[in-house]
Amino acid sequence: MSTPAPAPAPDLQTPFAVDDMLCFAAYSASLAFSRFYKPMLDRMGLTYPQFLVLSLLWREDDQTVGRLGERLFLESNTLTPLIKRLEAADLVTRARDAADERVVRVRLTDNGRALAVDAGCLAQAVMERTDLTPETMVQLRDGLAKLRNQLRLGAQAMEDDGQHA
């Protein structure tokens, strides 16, 4: 049995077809995740970004808005309204830090903690619907995280080059 020939290297001077673009594969996978999670999150009364904030708090309660933003790659002007909606739904509380009033701390309420049980099924649902093993999920996650980190470094380098031009 012969080994299939490797795919030819892309011609970098010609625009890729959309289906050949890594960025499109990541983008469309993100859209697919959103559509997959939507019915489950709707039942919990959450949007996907709200679910992410709560997920961070379920792992480590009492975090600053700044820390949540760093972890989710969101600016505070995006994150603050989202957290306010979680507060209005009685899932979190916000309070100024006693040591530094410029810092806002976010904590789960009892209702927010209780929601963790309902959300626990999401990862299992992904595994069941995709037939991915836990090992494959970890490999994919780690590969995407590495890609994200490299792109962020590349974007920062491009910004730095632009500032020095």
Summary of the structure (lengths in Angstrom):
residues: 165
radius of gyration: 20.2
end to end distance: 55.1
largest distance: 70.0
contacts: 375
relative contact order: 0.09
helix: 67%
strand: 7%
